[in-house]
Amino acid sequence: MEVDERGDRVWVTRLSRVFVDRSPLGAVPTILLTVGLVPFVLTALFLGLTGLDVRPVFLGSQLLAATLTAVGSVLVWRYDTVVFPTFIERATEVTPYDDNRELRSIATRYRDFFTDVRATTAVWTGLVLLAVVVNDGYFASLGVTGYTDPAYLAYLLFAAWTAAITAVGIRMAFTTNLCIREIGELDFSIDPLHPDGLGGLSNIGYFAIRTTTLFSIGALGLPLAFDVVRVGGGSGIVYLLVASYIAMIVGSFVFPTVYINRRANEIKSELLNEKREHIHELRAQLLAGDDPEEIETLQMKLDELRTQYETYDRVSLYPMSLSIASRLVSSVLLPLFFVVVETYVI
C-alpha cells in the first residue's frame, strides 16, 4: 500500500525539497549544505558580533547544538519520506484487510497529524525563547550588552530556528506512539512462520526504535544546557529535565511496543483457545470412532493441529531483536555520556 504522496509534507521536508530537487548531489548532503547550514550561519553571526574570545566550553557546546539542528533537518526528512511510509507499507503484513482501507485511513490521519506542527512549534519555541530571555546573565558573560544588542538578536534567531526544528522531532515521537497504538487496535494477524521470528511484528519494533534513535539526537543540546546552568545556576531543574528527556527516549520505544505485545498476546490467546477447543473436539471424535480409515484421518488432523498449536505457542510476540535492543541502548547512552562528562570531567 502506498502512502498518500500529496504535497502535505511537514515544512522542513517541503523546504528541503526546494533544494534537493535542484541539486546534483544526494538528498542528505544537499540538506546539510542548505537547510543544515542555517544554525552554523547564525552561530557565526553571533560570534562575529561578540568576538571570538569566548570560553572553549561555550564554543564546543554551541557547535554541538548547531549540529543537532543541522542533523535534525536530515532526520526529519528521512522520517517524513522513508521511515513513516515504509512502516505503513510493511504494516500490511500483519493486517488482514485486502483493501487496507482502515490502514490507509490511519496513515492519512497521522500523516496530517505529523504535518500540522503549528501548536507544538508555538509552545516549544515560546519555552525555548523564554529560557534565553531569563538567562540574560549567561549572555552577558559572553559579551552581550543587552536585549537590543545585535548579537542577542542573532542568538534569538538561532534559538527560534533550533526550537522550530526540534519541535518537529517532538511531534514525530507523538506521531509514532499514537499511530502504533491505533494500528494495534486493528484485528491484525500473527504469522508464526514469519522470517523475523516475531510473528511479523518486527516492523513495529523497528519503527519505534528508529523514532527513538532520531529523538535521541536531541542529546547534542545537553552540553549547552549544562553550560547555561554552570553560569546561571538552577542545576536541579536542568538535571530533572535531563532525567525526563532520558525517560522520554525510553518511553518512546517501550510504551508502543508493550502495547502491541499485549494486544498480540490477546490475539494469540484467542487463537490458541480456538485450536485447543478444536483439539478437544477431534479427541472426542477419535475416541468415539470405529472406522479405521476415519480414525486415521482424525489422527492426522489432530497431529497437524497440535503442531500448529505448538508453533503459535512458541512464537515470541515482543517486537524486540538484538539489533533493536542495541539501538535502544545506544540511544540512552548518548545523553548519559554528556551527563557523565558534565559531572566528572568539566
C-alpha positions in Angstrom: 0.0 0.0 0.0 1.3 3.4 -0.9 1.0 6.3 1.5 -0.6 9.4 0.2 2.1 11.3 -1.8 0.4 14.7 -1.9 2.3 17.8 -1.1 1.3 17.8 2.5 4.7 17.1 3.9 6.0 18.8 7.1 7.5 22.2 6.4 11.1 21.0 6.9 10.7 18.5 4.2 9.0 21.0 1.9 11.8 23.5 2.4 14.5 20.8 1.9 12.8 19.6 -1.3 13.2 23.0 -2.8 17.0 22.4 -2.8 17.0 18.7 -3.2 15.0 18.8 -6.5 17.6 21.3 -7.9 20.8 19.7 -6.6 23.1 17.3 -8.4 24.0 15.9 -5.0 22.1 13.4 -3.0 19.4 14.4 -0.5 21.5 14.2 2.7 24.5 16.3 1.5 22.1 18.8 -0.1 20.1 19.3 3.1 23.2 19.6 5.2 24.7 22.2 2.8 21.5 24.3 2.6 18.9 24.0 5.5 21.6 22.5 7.7 23.9 25.5 7.3 21.4 27.9 8.9 22.3 27.2 12.5 26.0 27.5 11.7 25.5 30.8 9.9 23.6 32.2 12.8 26.3 30.9 15.2 29.0 32.6 13.1 27.0 35.8 13.1 26.7 35.7 16.9 30.4 35.1 17.3 31.2 37.7 14.8 29.2 40.3 16.7 30.5 39.3 20.2 34.1 38.5 19.2 35.8 35.1 19.1 37.2 35.5 22.6 34.7 33.1 24.2 35.1 30.2 26.6 36.0 27.0 24.8 33.2 25.1 26.6 30.7 27.5 25.2 32.1 27.3 21.7 32.1 23.5 21.8 28.6 23.3 23.3 27.3 25.8 20.8 28.7 23.9 17.8 27.1 20.7 19.2 23.7 22.5 19.4 24.1 23.7 15.9 25.0 20.2 14.7 21.8 19.0 16.5 19.7 21.4 14.4 21.5 20.6 11.1 21.3 16.8 11.5 17.8 17.2 12.8 16.8 18.6 9.4 18.0 15.5 7.7 16.4 13.2 10.2 13.0 14.9 9.8 13.4 14.5 6.0 14.1 10.8 6.5 11.3 10.2 8.9 8.8 12.0 6.6 9.9 10.4 3.3 11.3 7.0 4.3 10.6 5.8 7.9 6.9 6.5 8.2 5.9 5.5 4.7 7.9 2.3 5.0 6.2 1.4 8.2 2.8 1.8 6.8 3.6 -0.2 3.7 5.0 -3.1 5.7 2.2 -3.0 8.3 0.1 -4.7 5.6 1.9 -7.9 6.5 0.0 -8.1 9.8 -3.3 -6.6 8.8 -5.9 -9.0 7.2 -7.7 -6.4 5.1 -7.5 -7.0 1.4 -8.1 -3.3 0.5 -6.4 -1.9 3.7 -9.0 0.9 3.9 -8.6 1.2 7.6 -4.9 1.2 7.5 -4.9 3.8 4.7 -7.2 5.9 6.8 -4.8 5.7 9.8 -1.8 6.5 7.6 -3.6 9.6 6.2 -4.7 10.8 9.6 -1.2 10.5 11.1 0.4 12.0 8.1 -1.8 15.0 8.6 -1.1 14.9 12.4 2.7 14.9 11.9 2.5 17.7 9.2 0.4 20.1 11.4 3.2 21.2 13.8 1.9 24.7 14.4 0.7 24.3 18.0 3.8 22.2 19.0 6.1 24.7 17.4 4.4 27.7 19.1 4.6 26.2 22.6 8.1 24.8 22.3 9.5 27.8 20.7 8.0 30.0 23.3 9.6 27.9 26.1 13.0 28.0 24.4 12.9 31.7 23.9 11.8 32.2 27.4 14.8 30.2 28.6 17.0 32.5 26.6 15.4 35.7 28.0 15.6 34.6 31.6 19.3 33.7 31.3 20.4 37.1 30.2 23.2 36.9 32.7 24.7 34.0 30.8 24.8 36.0 27.6 26.2 39.0 29.4 29.2 36.7 30.3 29.7 36.2 26.6 29.9 39.9 25.9 26.3 40.7 25.0 25.4 44.2 26.3 21.6 43.9 26.4 18.4 43.0 24.7 19.0 45.4 21.9 22.5 44.1 21.2 22.5 42.8 17.6 24.4 39.7 18.9 21.5 39.0 21.2 19.0 39.3 18.4 21.2 36.9 16.3 21.1 34.3 19.1 17.3 34.7 19.4 17.1 33.8 15.8 19.3 30.7 16.4 17.2 29.7 19.4 13.9 30.1 17.4 15.3 28.1 14.4 16.5 25.3 16.7 13.2 25.2 18.6 11.3 25.0 15.3 13.3 22.1 14.1 13.2 20.2 17.4 9.5 20.8 17.7 9.1 18.7 14.6 11.1 16.0 16.4 8.8 16.1 19.4 5.8 15.8 17.0 7.5 12.9 15.4 7.7 11.0 18.7 4.0 11.6 19.3 3.1 10.5 15.8 4.9 7.2 16.2 3.3 6.4 19.5 -0.2 7.3 18.6 0.0 5.6 15.2 1.3 2.3 16.6 -1.4 2.4 19.2 -4.2 2.8 16.7 -2.9 0.2 14.4 -2.7 -2.1 17.4 -6.5 -1.7 17.8 -7.0 -3.4 14.4 -7.5 -7.2 14.3 -4.1 -7.8 13.0 -2.8 -11.3 12.3 0.1 -13.2 13.7 2.3 -15.3 11.4 4.3 -17.8 13.5 6.4 -18.7 10.4 7.4 -15.1 9.6 11.1 -14.8 8.9 11.6 -12.3 11.7 10.7 -14.9 14.3 8.4 -12.4 16.0 5.1 -13.2 14.3 5.6 -10.4 11.8 5.8 -7.7 14.5 9.4 -6.7 13.9 8.3 -3.8 11.6 6.6 -2.2 14.6 9.7 -2.6 16.7 11.9 -1.1 14.0 9.5 1.8 13.5 9.6 2.6 17.2 13.3 2.2 17.6 14.0 4.3 14.5 11.9 7.1 16.0 13.7 6.7 19.4 17.1 6.8 17.7 16.1 10.0 15.8 14.7 11.5 19.0 17.9 10.7 20.9 19.9 13.1 18.7 18.5 15.9 20.9 21.1 14.9 23.5 23.5 17.1 21.5 21.8 20.1 23.0 22.6 19.0 26.6 26.1 20.4 26.9 24.8 23.9 26.1 22.1 23.5 28.7 24.7 22.4 31.2 26.9 25.4 30.4 24.0 27.8 30.9 23.4 26.2 34.3 27.0 26.4 35.3 27.0 30.1 34.8 23.4 31.0 35.7 22.5 28.3 38.3 19.4 26.1 38.6 21.2 22.8 38.1 18.4 20.9 39.9 15.9 21.9 37.2 18.2 21.0 34.4 19.0 17.6 35.8 15.3 17.0 36.2 14.8 17.9 32.6 17.6 15.6 31.5 16.1 12.7 33.5 12.8 13.5 31.9 14.4 13.5 28.5 16.0 10.1 29.0 12.7 8.8 30.3 11.0 10.1 27.1 13.6 8.3 25.0 13.0 5.0 26.7 9.2 5.6 26.8 9.1 6.4 23.0 10.1 2.8 22.4 8.7 0.9 25.4 5.1 2.3 25.5 4.1 1.4 21.9 5.9 -1.9 21.9 4.5 -3.0 25.2 1.0 -2.1 24.0 1.5 -4.1 20.8 2.8 -7.0 22.8 -0.3 -7.0 25.0 -2.6 -6.8 22.0 -0.7 -9.5 20.1 -0.9 -11.8 23.2 -4.6 -11.3 23.4 -5.0 -12.3 19.7 -2.6 -15.2 20.3 -4.6 -16.4 23.3 -7.8 -16.3 21.3 -6.2 -18.4 18.5 -4.8 -20.9 21.0 -8.2 -21.2 22.7 -9.8 -21.9 19.3 -7.2 -24.5 18.5 -7.5 -26.1 21.9 -11.2 -26.5 21.6 -10.8 -28.0 18.1 -8.2 -30.4 19.6 -10.7 -31.5 22.3 -13.4 -32.0 19.6 -11.1 -34.1 17.5 -10.1 -36.2 20.5 -13.7 -36.8 21.3 -14.4 -37.9 17.7 -11.4 -40.1 17.8 -12.5 -41.9 20.9 -16.0 -42.4 19.6 -14.9 -43.5 16.1 -14.8 -47.2 15.0 -13.9 -46.8 11.3 -10.1 -47.4 10.9 -9.9 -45.0 7.9 -11.9 -42.3 9.7 -9.7 -42.8 12.8 -6.5 -42.5 10.7 -7.8 -39.3 9.1 -8.8 -37.8 12.5 -5.4 -38.7 14.0 -3.6 -36.9 11.1 -5.8 -33.8 11.6 -5.1 -34.0 15.4 -1.4 -34.2 14.9 -1.4 -31.3 12.4 -3.5 -29.2 14.8 -1.2 -30.0 17.7 1.8 -28.9 15.6 0.0 -25.6 14.8 -0.8 -25.1 18.4 2.8 -25.6 19.5 4.1 -23.3 16.7 1.8 -20.5 17.8 2.5 -21.1 21.4 6.3 -20.8 20.9 6.3 -17.6 18.9 7.7 -14.5 20.7 5.4 -11.5 20.3 7.5 -8.7 21.8 8.9 -6.7 18.8 12.5 -6.8 20.1 15.5 -8.3 18.4 19.2 -8.0 19.2 19.7 -5.1 16.7 16.7 -3.3 18.1 17.9 -3.7 21.6 21.4 -2.4 20.7 19.9 0.7 19.1 17.8 1.3 22.2 20.9 1.0 24.5 22.9 3.4 22.3 20.0 5.9 22.2 20.1 6.0 26.1 23.9 6.1 26.3 24.2 9.3 24.3 22.5 11.6 26.8 24.1 9.6 29.7 27.5 10.2 28.2 27.0 14.0 28.3 25.8 13.8 31.9 28.9 11.9 32.9 31.2 14.4 31.1 29.4 17.3 32.7 29.6 15.7 36.2 33.1 14.3 36.3 35.1 16.0 33.6 34.2 19.6 33.1 
